[in-house]
Amino acid sequence: MKKVYPDAAAALAGIVKDGQTIAVGGFGLCGIPEALIAALRDSGVQNLTAISNNAGVDGFGLGQLLATHQIKKMIASYVGENKEFERQFLAGELELEFTPQGTLAEKLRAGGAGIPAFFTKTGVGTIVADGKEVREFDGEQYVMERSLVADVSLVKAYMADKAGNLVYNKTARNFNPNVAMAGKITIVEVENLVEVGEIDPDDVHTPSIFVHRIVVNATPEKRIEQRTIRTK
């Protein structure tokens, strides 16, 4: 099956639709699928539920979709870098499901592994546990969390072969492997594309079975959120 597409718009064509749940890899602006996010914005799809560690920044990353009001709900663990996010949330224009970071990672991993729910101590006794089942195990309280499965996952990897085996670059791996697993359809943006067999099997981080479409973006911007320079 041909998995490589000529550009991000082509990779999304026929896949993204109004009202879908979209999971997006990255941590801050590190390891985000820049070209795929921009193409999703340009597709014009509306009423999206976005699952991501955070919502980008104003004008970049998922912040682009907030600016165009394409996201109706965010499932995230951090939202502090985006003023438009804050404005929409306080105005009642955006729904937020706030999730502890480790819990969010496990919800995606569990969804990809076919596990519908799990118990965790994180959030017990806080608003995180409101409306959720709490059960005792070995004398300790645990809250039940439902796993997450996305209609479409957008992932950033450093390298892929044409079958879709992925290699991530250091900390840019972050949420991407879990997001890749959790998608019913997973579309991956890579900087380097090689032939099948050129990646040592021991170096594969995400196997090809999780990957449906690939697009090459050889020169991503890789914007830095906050640059701090020591004064002399």
ZADO-1210 file (C-alpha; in nm, 4 decimals, padded with zeros to 6 digits):
<atoms>
<atom x="00.0000" y="00.0000" z="00.0000" code="MET" pos="1"/>
<atom x="00.1354" y="00.3406" z="-00.0994" code="LYS" pos="2"/>
<atom x="00.1771" y="00.5537" z="00.2124" code="LYS" pos="3"/>
<atom x="00.3829" y="00.8492" z="00.0850" code="VAL" pos="4"/>
<atom x="00.1934" y="01.1611" z="-00.0247" code="TYR" pos="5"/>
<atom x="00.3330" y="01.4646" z="-00.2108" code="PRO" pos="6"/>
<atom x="00.2356" y="01.7284" z="00.0480" code="ASP" pos="7"/>
<atom x="00.0447" y="01.7796" z="00.3704" code="ALA" pos="8"/>
<atom x="-00.2786" y="01.8844" z="00.2002" code="ALA" pos="9"/>
<atom x="-00.2802" y="01.5675" z="-00.0077" code="ALA" pos="10"/>
<atom x="-00.2107" y="01.3569" z="00.3004" code="ALA" pos="11"/>
<atom x="-00.5188" y="01.5003" z="00.4741" code="LEU" pos="12"/>
<atom x="-00.7459" y="01.4881" z="00.1690" code="ALA" pos="13"/>
<atom x="-01.0443" y="01.2590" z="00.2098" code="GLY" pos="14"/>
<atom x="-00.9546" y="01.1939" z="00.5746" code="ILE" pos="15"/>
<atom x="-01.0345" y="01.5016" z="00.7857" code="VAL" pos="16"/>
<atom x="-01.3975" y="01.6013" z="00.8393" code="LYS" pos="17"/>
<atom x="-01.6062" y="01.8326" z="01.0551" code="ASP" pos="18"/>
<atom x="-01.6649" y="01.7154" z="01.4114" code="GLY" pos="19"/>
<atom x="-01.3697" y="01.4754" z="01.4323" code="GLN" pos="20"/>
<atom x="-01.1388" y="01.4108" z="01.7244" code="THR" pos="21"/>
<atom x="-00.7823" y="01.4944" z="01.6212" code="ILE" pos="22"/>
<atom x="-00.4801" y="01.3927" z="01.8308" code="ALA" pos="23"/>
<atom x="-00.1629" y="01.5948" z="01.7694" code="VAL" pos="24"/>
<atom x="00.1891" y="01.5094" z="01.8829" code="GLY" pos="25"/>
<atom x="00.4367" y="01.7485" z="02.0376" code="GLY" pos="26"/>
<atom x="00.5321" y="01.9096" z="02.3661" code="PHE" pos="27"/>
<atom x="00.5090" y="02.2860" z="02.3542" code="GLY" pos="28"/>
<atom x="00.6394" y="02.3536" z="02.0040" code="LEU" pos="29"/>
<atom x="00.8905" y="02.0668" z="02.0183" code="CYS" pos="30"/>
<atom x="00.8032" y="01.7791" z="01.7885" code="GLY" pos="31"/>
<atom x="00.4827" y="01.9242" z="01.6458" code="ILE" pos="32"/>
<atom x="00.3753" y="01.8331" z="01.2895" code="PRO" pos="33"/>
<atom x="00.3971" y="02.1906" z="01.1606" code="GLU" pos="34"/>
<atom x="00.2992" y="02.1295" z="00.7985" code="ALA" pos="35"/>
<atom x="00.0093" y="01.9001" z="00.8872" code="LEU" pos="36"/>
<atom x="-00.1331" y="02.1515" z="01.1368" code="ILE" pos="37"/>
<atom x="-00.1159" y="02.4278" z="00.8752" code="ALA" pos="38"/>
<atom x="-00.2835" y="02.2011" z="00.6203" code="ALA" pos="39"/>
<atom x="-00.5549" y="02.1141" z="00.8718" code="LEU" pos="40"/>
<atom x="-00.6189" y="02.4863" z="00.9181" code="ARG" pos="41"/>
<atom x="-00.6371" y="02.5380" z="00.5425" code="ASP" pos="42"/>
<atom x="-00.8787" y="02.2451" z="00.5023" code="SER" pos="43"/>
<atom x="-01.1442" y="02.4518" z="00.6779" code="GLY" pos="44"/>
<atom x="-01.2834" y="02.1645" z="00.8866" code="VAL" pos="45"/>
<atom x="-01.4833" y="02.2799" z="01.1879" code="GLN" pos="46"/>
<atom x="-01.5991" y="02.1708" z="01.5346" code="ASN" pos="47"/>
<atom x="-01.2873" y="01.9688" z="01.6109" code="LEU" pos="48"/>
<atom x="-01.1961" y="01.8092" z="01.9406" code="THR" pos="49"/>
<atom x="-00.8177" y="01.8399" z="01.9696" code="ALA" pos="50"/>
<atom x="-00.6127" y="01.6128" z="02.1946" code="ILE" pos="51"/>
<atom x="-00.2653" y="01.7504" z="02.2575" code="SER" pos="52"/>
<atom x="-00.0328" y="01.8234" z="02.5465" code="ASN" pos="53"/>
<atom x="-00.0930" y="02.1934" z="02.4870" code="ASN" pos="54"/>
<atom x="-00.2509" y="02.4297" z="02.2356" code="ALA" pos="55"/>
<atom x="00.0578" y="02.5766" z="02.0724" code="GLY" pos="56"/>
<atom x="00.1138" y="02.9515" z="02.0890" code="VAL" pos="57"/>
<atom x="-00.0689" y="03.2414" z="01.9327" code="ASP" pos="58"/>
<atom x="-00.0273" y="03.2109" z="01.5571" code="GLY" pos="59"/>
<atom x="00.1694" y="02.8850" z="01.5520" code="PHE" pos="60"/>
<atom x="00.1003" y="02.5201" z="01.6133" code="GLY" pos="61"/>
<atom x="-00.2567" y="02.4518" z="01.7227" code="LEU" pos="62"/>
<atom x="-00.2847" y="02.8225" z="01.7970" code="GLY" pos="63"/>
<atom x="-00.3525" y="02.8634" z="01.4251" code="GLN" pos="64"/>
<atom x="-00.6697" y="02.6557" z="01.4559" code="LEU" pos="65"/>
<atom x="-00.7820" y="02.8501" z="01.7607" code="LEU" pos="66"/>
<atom x="-00.7438" y="03.1736" z="01.5642" code="ALA" pos="67"/>
<atom x="-00.9809" y="03.0384" z="01.2986" code="THR" pos="68"/>
<atom x="-01.2232" y="02.8934" z="01.5585" code="HIS" pos="69"/>
<atom x="-01.1920" y="02.5420" z="01.4159" code="GLN" pos="70"/>
<atom x="-01.1478" y="02.3805" z="01.7595" code="ILE" pos="71"/>
<atom x="-01.4558" y="02.3474" z="01.9806" code="LYS" pos="72"/>
<atom x="-01.2894" y="02.1422" z="02.2566" code="LYS" pos="73"/>
<atom x="-00.9339" y="02.0905" z="02.3828" code="MET" pos="74"/>
<atom x="-00.8201" y="01.7857" z="02.5790" code="ILE" pos="75"/>
<atom x="-00.4851" y="01.9045" z="02.7126" code="ALA" pos="76"/>
<atom x="-00.2572" y="01.9211" z="03.0139" code="SER" pos="77"/>
<atom x="-00.1102" y="02.2707" z="02.9665" code="TYR" pos="78"/>
<atom x="-00.2604" y="02.5867" z="02.8181" code="VAL" pos="79"/>
<atom x="-00.0455" y="02.8700" z="02.9484" code="GLY" pos="80"/>
<atom x="00.1216" y="02.9943" z="02.6286" code="GLU" pos="81"/>
<atom x="-00.1835" y="03.1027" z="02.4297" code="ASN" pos="82"/>
<atom x="-00.3750" y="03.4248" z="02.4967" code="LYS" pos="83"/>
<atom x="-00.6413" y="03.3411" z="02.2397" code="GLU" pos="84"/>
<atom x="-00.6990" y="03.0095" z="02.4160" code="PHE" pos="85"/>
<atom x="-00.7505" y="03.1990" z="02.7408" code="GLU" pos="86"/>
<atom x="-00.9887" y="03.4467" z="02.5789" code="ARG" pos="87"/>
<atom x="-01.2025" y="03.1778" z="02.4150" code="GLN" pos="88"/>
<atom x="-01.2191" y="02.9657" z="02.7300" code="PHE" pos="89"/>
<atom x="-01.3161" y="03.2568" z="02.9582" code="LEU" pos="90"/>
<atom x="-01.5743" y="03.3709" z="02.7012" code="ALA" pos="91"/>
<atom x="-01.7323" y="03.0265" z="02.6915" code="GLY" pos="92"/>
<atom x="-01.6349" y="02.9740" z="02.3274" code="GLU" pos="93"/>
<atom x="-01.4032" y="02.6785" z="02.3921" code="LEU" pos="94"/>
<atom x="-01.4554" y="02.3668" z="02.6020" code="GLU" pos="95"/>
<atom x="-01.1572" y="02.2368" z="02.8001" code="LEU" pos="96"/>
<atom x="-01.0996" y="01.8920" z="02.9446" code="GLU" pos="97"/>
<atom x="-00.7967" y="01.9517" z="03.1637" code="PHE" pos="98"/>
<atom x="-00.5939" y="01.6343" z="03.2173" code="THR" pos="99"/>
<atom x="-00.2761" y="01.5693" z="03.4188" code="PRO" pos="100"/>
<atom x="00.0158" y="01.5226" z="03.1826" code="GLN" pos="101"/>
<atom x="00.1046" y="01.1645" z="03.2736" code="GLY" pos="102"/>
<atom x="-00.2616" y="01.0678" z="03.2703" code="THR" pos="103"/>
<atom x="-00.2998" y="01.2181" z="02.9227" code="LEU" pos="104"/>
<atom x="-00.0027" y="01.0169" z="02.7954" code="ALA" pos="105"/>
<atom x="-00.1448" y="00.6963" z="02.9427" code="GLU" pos="106"/>
<atom x="-00.4949" y="00.7667" z="02.8079" code="LYS" pos="107"/>
<atom x="-00.3452" y="00.7816" z="02.4571" code="LEU" pos="108"/>
<atom x="-00.1237" y="00.4779" z="02.5075" code="ARG" pos="109"/>
<atom x="-00.4109" y="00.2765" z="02.6506" code="ALA" pos="110"/>
<atom x="-00.6377" y="00.3791" z="02.3646" code="GLY" pos="111"/>
<atom x="-00.3797" y="00.2608" z="02.1149" code="GLY" pos="112"/>
<atom x="-00.3388" y="-00.0676" z="02.3028" code="ALA" pos="113"/>
<atom x="-00.7116" y="-00.1381" z="02.3047" code="GLY" pos="114"/>
<atom x="-00.7508" y="-00.0784" z="02.6797" code="ILE" pos="115"/>
<atom x="-01.0792" y="00.1087" z="02.7423" code="PRO" pos="116"/>
<atom x="-00.9947" y="00.2420" z="03.0906" code="ALA" pos="117"/>
<atom x="-00.7442" y="00.2266" z="03.3756" code="PHE" pos="118"/>
<atom x="-00.7081" y="00.3320" z="03.7392" code="PHE" pos="119"/>
<atom x="-00.4586" y="00.5905" z="03.8632" code="THR" pos="120"/>
<atom x="-00.3891" y="00.7694" z="04.1924" code="LYS" pos="121"/>
<atom x="-00.3321" y="01.0963" z="04.0060" code="THR" pos="122"/>
<atom x="-00.6170" y="01.3377" z="04.0716" code="GLY" pos="123"/>
<atom x="-00.7789" y="01.1548" z="04.3632" code="VAL" pos="124"/>
<atom x="-00.9430" y="01.4075" z="04.5941" code="GLY" pos="125"/>
<atom x="-00.9272" y="01.6896" z="04.3379" code="THR" pos="126"/>
<atom x="-01.1584" y="01.8266" z="04.0688" code="ILE" pos="127"/>
<atom x="-00.9845" y="01.5892" z="03.8261" code="VAL" pos="128"/>
<atom x="-01.1824" y="01.3066" z="03.9897" code="ALA" pos="129"/>
<atom x="-01.5205" y="01.4836" z="03.9726" code="ASP" pos="130"/>
<atom x="-01.7808" y="01.2609" z="03.8089" code="GLY" pos="131"/>
<atom x="-01.5419" y="00.9659" z="03.7765" code="LYS" pos="132"/>
<atom x="-01.5446" y="00.6298" z="03.9480" code="GLU" pos="133"/>
<atom x="-01.3089" y="00.6047" z="04.2459" code="VAL" pos="134"/>
<atom x="-01.2171" y="00.2583" z="04.3726" code="ARG" pos="135"/>
<atom x="-00.9993" y="00.1258" z="04.6524" code="GLU" pos="136"/>
<atom x="-00.7099" y="-00.1114" z="04.5828" code="PHE" pos="137"/>
<atom x="-00.4860" y="-00.2340" z="04.8668" code="ASP" pos="138"/>
<atom x="-00.6092" y="00.0434" z="05.0921" code="GLY" pos="139"/>
<atom x="-00.5426" y="00.3241" z="04.8417" code="GLU" pos="140"/>
<atom x="-00.7918" y="00.5294" z="04.6376" code="GLN" pos="141"/>
<atom x="-00.7693" y="00.5297" z="04.2590" code="TYR" pos="142"/>
<atom x="-00.9692" y="00.7204" z="03.9989" code="VAL" pos="143"/>
<atom x="-01.0804" y="00.5531" z="03.6773" code="MET" pos="144"/>
<atom x="-00.9790" y="00.7258" z="03.3551" code="GLU" pos="145"/>
<atom x="-01.1205" y="00.6409" z="03.0140" code="ARG" pos="146"/>
<atom x="-00.8667" y="00.5947" z="02.7361" code="SER" pos="147"/>
<atom x="-00.8544" y="00.8139" z="02.4248" code="LEU" pos="148"/>
<atom x="-00.8870" y="00.7098" z="02.0618" code="VAL" pos="149"/>
<atom x="-00.8696" y="00.9738" z="01.7881" code="ALA" pos="150"/>
<atom x="-01.0359" y="00.9689" z="01.4484" code="ASP" pos="151"/>
<atom x="-00.7105" y="01.1073" z="01.3078" code="VAL" pos="152"/>
<atom x="-00.3647" y="01.1402" z="01.4634" code="SER" pos="153"/>
<atom x="-00.1078" y="01.3901" z="01.3354" code="LEU" pos="154"/>
<atom x="00.2482" y="01.2934" z="01.4239" code="VAL" pos="155"/>
<atom x="00.5975" y="01.4356" z="01.3747" code="LYS" pos="156"/>
<atom x="00.8957" y="01.2024" z="01.3310" code="ALA" pos="157"/>
<atom x="01.2544" y="01.2627" z="01.2283" code="TYR" pos="158"/>
<atom x="01.2737" y="00.9712" z="00.9850" code="MET" pos="159"/>
<atom x="01.0490" y="00.7134" z="00.8233" code="ALA" pos="160"/>
<atom x="01.0952" y="00.4408" z="00.5686" code="ASP" pos="161"/>
<atom x="00.8373" y="00.4033" z="00.2941" code="LYS" pos="162"/>
<atom x="00.6542" y="00.1350" z="00.4920" code="ALA" pos="163"/>
<atom x="00.6017" y="00.3809" z="00.7793" code="GLY" pos="164"/>
<atom x="00.8519" y="00.2657" z="01.0420" code="ASN" pos="165"/>
<atom x="00.9370" y="00.5766" z="01.2450" code="LEU" pos="166"/>
<atom x="01.2381" y="00.7180" z="01.4271" code="VAL" pos="167"/>
<atom x="01.2015" y="01.0266" z="01.6490" code="TYR" pos="168"/>
<atom x="01.4731" y="01.2774" z="01.7329" code="ASN" pos="169"/>
<atom x="01.5599" y="01.2885" z="02.1031" code="LYS" pos="170"/>
<atom x="01.3075" y="01.4923" z="02.3091" code="THR" pos="171"/>
<atom x="01.0959" y="01.5545" z="01.9996" code="ALA" pos="172"/>
<atom x="00.9711" y="01.2001" z="02.0591" code="ARG" pos="173"/>
<atom x="00.7599" y="01.3202" z="02.3589" code="ASN" pos="174"/>
<atom x="00.3879" y="01.2468" z="02.2994" code="PHE" pos="175"/>
<atom x="00.4287" y="01.1377" z="01.9372" code="ASN" pos="176"/>
<atom x="00.4522" y="00.7569" z="01.9859" code="PRO" pos="177"/>
<atom x="00.1384" y="00.7529" z="02.2009" code="ASN" pos="178"/>
<atom x="-00.0477" y="00.9788" z="01.9590" code="VAL" pos="179"/>
<atom x="00.0560" y="00.7542" z="01.6695" code="ALA" pos="180"/>
<atom x="-00.0879" y="00.4501" z="01.8479" code="MET" pos="181"/>
<atom x="-00.4153" y="00.6203" z="01.9407" code="ALA" pos="182"/>
<atom x="-00.5270" y="00.7204" z="01.5911" code="GLY" pos="183"/>
<atom x="-00.7739" y="00.5235" z="01.3818" code="LYS" pos="184"/>
<atom x="-00.5848" y="00.6884" z="01.0957" code="ILE" pos="185"/>
<atom x="-00.2326" y="00.8170" z="01.1626" code="THR" pos="186"/>
<atom x="-00.0642" y="01.0689" z="00.9330" code="ILE" pos="187"/>
<atom x="00.3045" y="01.1369" z="00.9888" code="VAL" pos="188"/>
<atom x="00.5213" y="01.4332" z="00.8912" code="GLU" pos="189"/>
<atom x="00.8913" y="01.3464" z="00.8596" code="VAL" pos="190"/>
<atom x="01.2131" y="01.5256" z="00.7763" code="GLU" pos="191"/>
<atom x="01.3800" y="01.2274" z="00.6103" code="ASN" pos="192"/>
<atom x="01.2342" y="00.9424" z="00.4052" code="LEU" pos="193"/>
<atom x="01.4394" y="00.6312" z="00.3313" code="VAL" pos="194"/>
<atom x="01.3859" y="00.2993" z="00.1625" code="GLU" pos="195"/>
<atom x="01.2514" y="-00.0016" z="00.3479" code="VAL" pos="196"/>
<atom x="01.5406" y="-00.1824" z="00.5162" code="GLY" pos="197"/>
<atom x="01.7540" y="00.1274" z="00.5727" code="GLU" pos="198"/>
<atom x="01.6393" y="00.1640" z="00.9343" code="ILE" pos="199"/>
<atom x="01.7775" y="-00.0965" z="01.1723" code="ASP" pos="200"/>
<atom x="01.4769" y="-00.2741" z="01.3293" code="PRO" pos="201"/>
<atom x="01.6259" y="-00.2080" z="01.6745" code="ASP" pos="202"/>
<atom x="01.6126" y="00.1665" z="01.6023" code="ASP" pos="203"/>
<atom x="01.2414" y="00.1774" z="01.5173" code="VAL" pos="204"/>
<atom x="01.0392" y="00.3721" z="01.7753" code="HIS" pos="205"/>
<atom x="00.6950" y="00.3320" z="01.6153" code="THR" pos="206"/>
<atom x="00.6336" y="00.0333" z="01.3859" code="PRO" pos="207"/>
<atom x="00.4692" y="00.0774" z="01.0483" code="SER" pos="208"/>
<atom x="00.1463" y="-00.0971" z="01.1486" code="ILE" pos="209"/>
<atom x="00.0350" y="00.2261" z="01.3189" code="PHE" pos="210"/>
<atom x="00.1105" y="00.4527" z="01.0201" code="VAL" pos="211"/>
<atom x="-00.1267" y="00.5106" z="00.7282" code="HIS" pos="212"/>
<atom x="00.0087" y="00.8170" z="00.5450" code="ARG" pos="213"/>
<atom x="00.3457" y="00.9946" z="00.5299" code="ILE" pos="214"/>
<atom x="00.4459" y="01.3398" z="00.4061" code="VAL" pos="215"/>
<atom x="00.7977" y="01.4846" z="00.3904" code="VAL" pos="216"/>
<atom x="00.8693" y="01.8298" z="00.5336" code="ASN" pos="217"/>
<atom x="01.2474" y="01.8480" z="00.5047" code="ALA" pos="218"/>
<atom x="01.2855" y="02.2020" z="00.6410" code="THR" pos="219"/>
<atom x="01.0429" y="02.2637" z="00.9280" code="PRO" pos="220"/>
<atom x="01.0650" y="02.5952" z="01.1091" code="GLU" pos="221"/>
<atom x="01.1072" y="02.4400" z="01.4578" code="LYS" pos="222"/>
<atom x="01.0148" y="02.7626" z="01.6285" code="ARG" pos="223"/>
<atom x="01.1363" y="02.8160" z="01.9869" code="ILE" pos="224"/>
<atom x="00.8645" y="02.9198" z="02.2336" code="GLU" pos="225"/>
<atom x="01.0798" y="03.1342" z="02.4594" code="GLN" pos="226"/>
<atom x="01.4408" y="03.2187" z="02.3861" code="ARG" pos="227"/>
<atom x="01.6440" y="03.3272" z="02.6900" code="THR" pos="228"/>
<atom x="01.9912" y="03.4693" z="02.6414" code="ILE" pos="229"/>
<atom x="02.2319" y="03.5279" z="02.9266" code="ARG" pos="230"/>
<atom x="02.3286" y="03.8914" z="02.9727" code="THR" pos="231"/>
<atom x="02.6988" y="03.9718" z="02.9681" code="LYS" pos="232"/>
</atoms>
